[in-house]
Amino acid sequence: MNIEPIKGKVFGAKVTGLRLAKLTETEFREVHAAFLEYGFLFFPEQHLNDEDNIAFGQRFGELEFGALPLANQIRHKDGSFGEIAEPESQWMKTNQGNEAWHTDSTYWPISSKVAMLSAVKLPSSGGQTEFADMRAGYATLPQSIKDQIAGLSAYHSTVFSQANDVDNFIEIKDGSIYHGEAYLRPLVKTHPETGIKNLFIGRHAFGIPGLTREASRRLLSDLMQHVLADPARIYSHEWAVGDTLIWDNRALLHRACAYNYAEPRVLIGTRIRGDEASELAYYPDAPEAALGRAALQEEMDALRAERAA
């Protein structure tokens, strides 16, 4: 096994010399240690099938979902891919929303700890996946800003982020990712396995309690711009068919990049559920959940008023 740090970046590594489909326990321990150190790992020429993706994901914990096509094509029962989704469909609007920086599943009571993608079909250009190191982002903040954000939290919701990022105002539907809950999460997260602090923000975050709406939006934007100001904290992955890539949702942000939506782009996604002890905000029946619903309603009313003005 060879673990090669990504040149010119403060995070990430390329791993060669092993087969994820036939990983030994000793190899996995080495992979897991590198994963915690580097934040994301890229494994070229793996060509994992659905069962391989699921089996590798389960090594990290309980799956949120396994071997789910994250694609612009409909998958048939026989495993083949057919019709390309219309750009104006809700399916593609959701995909387009994910072209903004985010971490996975912060809009559920328990957010994700690990995610992975395997490339099956790729467009002729574009369609990269990019990552931002929120550990280095936090570490390089001025102490005055660290003091300012200590103890602050923000609500997280996809109903908000879709409206805010792509003007996609969606009817709330329980059981979907577009439910009516908003979950309060700290702006500064301490990683449960490494103890390292990092910013925990992204497109789903809004409404910092204790700040005005304007001040909340400005602070979240300023923090993001700080992270993205240094190219060493950003990595853009140029996919090749057969690549597999895993990342730590507790330490990084990521986003998809735009491409010609008339061309197929098929990635197979597996997402690992966070540990309740460290990734649980609260459940919908908890007393604080009502505050989240009220904050989301207030924010959506403000967004609709802005769009109508």
C-alpha positions as CSV (number, residue, x, y, z in Angstrom):
1,M,0.0,0.0,0.0
2,N,1.2,3.5,-0.9
3,I,-0.3,6.6,0.7
4,E,0.7,9.7,-1.2
5,P,-0.4,13.1,0.2
6,I,-1.9,15.4,-2.4
7,K,0.8,17.9,-3.6
8,G,0.2,21.5,-2.7
9,K,-2.7,20.8,-0.4
10,V,-3.0,20.7,3.4
11,F,-5.2,17.6,3.2
12,G,-6.1,14.5,1.2
13,A,-4.1,11.5,-0.1
14,K,-4.0,9.1,-3.0
15,V,-3.9,5.4,-2.1
16,T,-2.6,2.8,-4.4
17,G,-1.4,-0.8,-4.1
18,L,-4.5,-2.4,-2.7
19,R,-7.9,-3.6,-3.7
20,L,-10.8,-2.3,-1.7
21,A,-13.0,-5.3,-2.7
22,K,-10.5,-7.6,-1.0
23,L,-9.3,-5.4,1.9
24,T,-7.8,-7.2,4.9
25,E,-8.4,-6.1,8.4
26,T,-4.8,-4.9,8.8
27,E,-5.1,-2.9,5.5
28,F,-8.4,-1.4,6.7
29,R,-6.8,-0.2,9.9
30,E,-4.1,1.6,7.9
31,V,-6.6,3.0,5.6
32,H,-8.8,4.2,8.5
33,A,-5.8,5.9,10.2
34,A,-4.9,7.7,6.9
35,F,-8.6,8.7,6.5
36,L,-8.6,10.4,9.9
37,E,-5.3,12.1,9.2
38,Y,-6.0,13.4,5.6
39,G,-9.7,13.9,5.6
40,F,-10.2,12.3,2.2
41,L,-8.6,9.4,0.4
42,F,-8.7,8.7,-3.4
43,F,-8.4,5.1,-4.7
44,P,-7.9,4.9,-8.5
45,E,-8.9,2.0,-10.7
46,Q,-11.1,0.2,-8.2
47,H,-14.2,-0.4,-10.3
48,L,-16.3,-1.4,-7.3
49,N,-19.7,-3.0,-7.8
50,D,-22.7,-2.3,-5.6
51,E,-21.8,-5.1,-3.1
52,D,-18.2,-3.9,-2.9
53,N,-19.3,-0.3,-2.2
54,I,-21.7,-1.5,0.6
55,A,-19.1,-3.8,2.2
56,F,-16.4,-1.2,2.3
57,G,-18.8,1.4,3.7
58,Q,-20.0,-0.9,6.4
59,R,-16.4,-1.1,7.7
60,F,-16.9,2.5,8.9
61,G,-20.3,1.9,10.6
62,E,-24.0,1.7,10.0
63,L,-25.0,2.9,6.6
64,E,-27.4,5.7,5.9
65,F,-27.7,4.3,2.4
66,G,-25.6,2.0,0.3
67,A,-24.8,1.9,-3.5
68,L,-27.3,4.6,-4.4
69,P,-26.9,6.1,-7.9
70,L,-26.1,9.8,-7.6
71,A,-26.7,10.5,-11.2
72,N,-28.7,12.3,-13.9
73,Q,-29.9,9.1,-15.4
74,I,-32.6,6.7,-14.3
75,R,-31.4,3.3,-13.2
76,H,-33.4,0.3,-14.5
77,K,-34.1,-2.8,-12.4
78,D,-31.5,-4.7,-14.4
79,G,-28.8,-2.2,-13.3
80,S,-28.5,-0.3,-16.6
81,F,-28.9,3.4,-16.9
82,G,-31.3,5.0,-19.4
83,E,-33.2,8.3,-19.7
84,I,-31.4,11.5,-18.7
85,A,-33.4,13.7,-16.3
86,E,-34.7,17.0,-17.5
87,P,-32.6,20.0,-16.2
88,E,-35.8,21.6,-14.8
89,S,-36.9,18.4,-12.9
90,Q,-36.8,18.4,-9.1
91,W,-34.2,15.6,-9.4
92,M,-31.8,17.9,-11.3
93,K,-32.6,20.9,-9.1
94,T,-31.5,18.9,-6.1
95,N,-28.4,17.9,-8.0
96,Q,-27.7,21.5,-8.9
97,G,-28.2,22.6,-5.3
98,N,-25.4,20.2,-4.3
99,E,-23.1,22.3,-6.4
100,A,-22.8,24.6,-3.4
101,W,-20.5,23.7,-0.5
102,H,-22.1,21.4,2.1
103,T,-21.6,18.5,4.4
104,D,-24.0,15.6,4.2
105,S,-27.1,14.9,6.3
106,T,-26.8,17.9,8.7
107,Y,-30.5,18.3,7.9
108,W,-31.3,15.0,9.6
109,P,-31.3,14.5,13.4
110,I,-28.1,12.5,13.1
111,S,-25.6,13.8,10.5
112,S,-23.3,11.6,8.4
113,K,-19.7,10.8,9.4
114,V,-18.3,9.3,6.2
115,A,-19.3,9.3,2.6
116,M,-17.9,7.7,-0.5
117,L,-18.4,7.9,-4.3
118,S,-17.4,5.5,-7.1
119,A,-17.3,6.7,-10.7
120,V,-19.3,4.8,-13.3
121,K,-20.1,7.3,-16.1
122,L,-18.6,10.7,-16.7
123,P,-19.3,13.8,-18.9
124,S,-16.8,14.9,-21.4
125,S,-15.9,17.9,-19.2
126,G,-16.8,19.3,-15.8
127,G,-18.5,17.3,-13.1
128,Q,-15.6,17.3,-10.7
129,T,-16.1,16.9,-7.0
130,E,-14.4,19.5,-4.8
131,F,-13.4,19.4,-1.1
132,A,-12.6,22.1,1.4
133,D,-10.6,21.4,4.6
134,M,-12.6,23.0,7.5
135,R,-9.9,21.9,10.0
136,A,-7.3,24.2,8.4
137,G,-10.1,26.8,7.9
138,Y,-10.7,26.9,11.6
139,A,-7.0,26.7,12.7
140,T,-6.1,29.8,10.6
141,L,-8.9,32.0,11.9
142,P,-7.8,35.0,14.0
143,Q,-8.2,34.4,17.7
144,S,-10.8,37.2,17.9
145,I,-13.0,35.3,15.4
146,K,-12.5,32.0,17.3
147,D,-13.6,33.8,20.4
148,Q,-16.6,35.3,18.6
149,I,-17.9,32.0,17.2
150,A,-17.2,29.8,20.3
151,G,-20.6,28.7,21.5
152,L,-22.5,29.8,18.5
153,S,-24.7,27.5,16.5
154,A,-26.8,27.5,13.3
155,Y,-29.8,25.7,12.1
156,H,-29.5,23.3,9.1
157,S,-32.2,22.6,6.5
158,T,-32.4,21.6,2.9
159,V,-35.7,23.4,2.5
160,F,-33.7,26.5,3.2
161,S,-30.7,25.7,1.2
162,Q,-32.6,24.8,-2.0
163,A,-34.5,28.1,-1.9
164,N,-31.5,30.1,-1.0
165,D,-29.1,28.6,-3.5
166,V,-31.2,27.8,-6.6
167,D,-34.5,29.5,-5.9
168,N,-36.1,26.1,-5.5
169,F,-39.0,26.6,-3.1
170,I,-40.2,23.1,-2.3
171,E,-43.4,22.0,-0.6
172,I,-42.5,20.4,2.7
173,K,-43.0,16.6,2.7
174,D,-42.4,14.5,5.8
175,G,-40.1,11.6,5.2
176,S,-38.2,13.3,2.4
177,I,-35.1,15.4,2.7
178,Y,-37.4,18.3,2.3
179,H,-39.1,18.0,5.7
180,G,-40.0,20.9,7.9
181,E,-37.4,20.4,10.6
182,A,-34.3,22.5,11.2
183,Y,-31.5,21.1,13.3
184,L,-29.2,23.3,15.5
185,R,-25.5,22.5,15.2
186,P,-22.4,24.3,16.6
187,L,-20.3,26.4,14.2
188,V,-17.2,24.8,15.7
189,K,-17.1,21.0,15.9
190,T,-14.7,18.9,17.8
191,H,-14.0,15.8,15.8
192,P,-15.0,12.8,18.0
193,E,-12.1,10.6,16.9
194,T,-9.2,13.1,16.5
195,G,-10.2,15.8,18.9
196,I,-9.4,18.4,16.2
197,K,-11.6,21.5,16.0
198,N,-13.1,22.5,12.6
199,L,-15.8,24.8,11.2
200,F,-19.1,23.1,10.7
201,I,-21.1,25.3,8.3
202,G,-22.1,25.0,4.6
203,R,-25.1,25.7,2.4
204,H,-27.7,24.1,4.8
205,A,-26.7,26.5,7.7
206,F,-28.7,29.6,8.5
207,G,-30.2,31.5,11.4
208,I,-27.6,31.7,14.2
209,P,-29.6,32.3,17.4
210,G,-28.6,35.5,19.2
211,L,-27.7,37.3,15.9
212,T,-29.9,39.3,13.6
213,R,-30.6,37.7,10.2
214,E,-28.2,40.1,8.5
215,A,-25.4,39.4,11.0
216,S,-26.0,35.7,10.8
217,R,-25.8,35.6,7.0
218,R,-22.7,37.8,7.0
219,L,-20.9,35.7,9.6
220,L,-21.6,32.4,7.8
221,S,-20.5,34.0,4.5
222,D,-17.3,35.5,6.0
223,L,-16.3,32.1,7.5
224,M,-16.8,30.4,4.2
225,Q,-14.8,33.0,2.3
226,H,-12.0,32.6,4.8
227,V,-11.8,28.9,4.2
228,L,-11.9,29.3,0.4
229,A,-9.3,32.1,0.3
230,D,-6.3,29.7,0.4
231,P,-6.1,27.2,-2.6
232,A,-4.2,24.8,-0.4
233,R,-7.4,24.2,1.5
234,I,-9.4,23.3,-1.6
235,Y,-9.0,20.1,-3.8
236,S,-10.8,19.5,-7.1
237,H,-11.0,15.8,-8.1
238,E,-11.0,15.0,-11.8
239,W,-12.9,11.8,-12.0
240,A,-11.9,8.7,-14.0
241,V,-14.2,5.7,-14.4
242,G,-13.3,3.2,-11.6
243,D,-12.2,5.8,-9.1
244,T,-13.5,5.5,-5.5
245,L,-13.2,8.4,-3.1
246,I,-14.1,8.6,0.6
247,W,-14.2,11.7,2.9
248,D,-14.9,12.7,6.4
249,N,-18.2,14.6,6.7
250,R,-17.2,15.7,10.2
251,A,-14.1,17.7,8.9
252,L,-14.6,18.6,5.3
253,L,-17.1,20.4,3.0
254,H,-17.7,19.2,-0.6
255,R,-19.6,20.1,-3.7
256,A,-20.2,18.9,-7.2
257,C,-19.2,21.0,-10.2
258,A,-21.4,21.9,-13.1
259,Y,-21.3,20.0,-16.4
260,N,-23.3,19.6,-19.6
261,Y,-26.5,18.1,-18.1
262,A,-27.4,16.5,-21.4
263,E,-24.4,14.1,-20.9
264,P,-24.5,11.2,-18.4
265,R,-22.8,11.5,-15.0
266,V,-23.2,8.5,-12.8
267,L,-21.6,8.2,-9.4
268,I,-22.5,5.4,-6.9
269,G,-22.8,6.9,-3.4
270,T,-22.6,5.2,0.0
271,R,-23.1,7.2,3.1
272,I,-22.3,6.2,6.7
273,R,-24.6,7.3,9.5
274,G,-22.9,9.3,12.3
275,D,-22.6,8.0,15.8
276,E,-25.4,9.2,18.0
277,A,-23.1,10.3,20.8
278,S,-21.4,12.9,18.6
279,E,-23.6,13.6,15.5
280,L,-27.1,13.8,17.1
281,A,-28.7,17.3,17.2
282,Y,-32.1,16.2,18.6
283,Y,-35.1,14.3,17.4
284,P,-38.3,16.0,16.0
285,D,-40.2,15.2,19.2
286,A,-37.6,17.0,21.4
287,P,-38.7,20.4,23.0
288,E,-36.0,22.3,21.0
289,A,-37.3,21.0,17.7
290,A,-40.2,23.5,17.8
291,L,-37.6,26.3,17.8
292,G,-36.0,24.9,14.7
293,R,-39.4,24.7,12.9
294,A,-40.1,28.3,13.9
295,A,-36.7,29.5,12.7
296,L,-37.1,27.7,9.4
297,Q,-40.6,29.3,8.8
298,E,-39.3,32.7,9.6
299,E,-36.3,32.3,7.3
300,M,-38.5,31.0,4.4
301,D,-40.9,33.9,4.9
302,A,-37.9,36.3,4.6
303,L,-36.6,34.5,1.5
304,R,-40.0,34.6,-0.2
305,A,-40.3,38.3,0.6
306,E,-36.9,39.0,-0.9
307,R,-37.7,37.1,-4.1
308,A,-41.0,38.9,-4.5
309,A,-39.5,42.4,-4.0
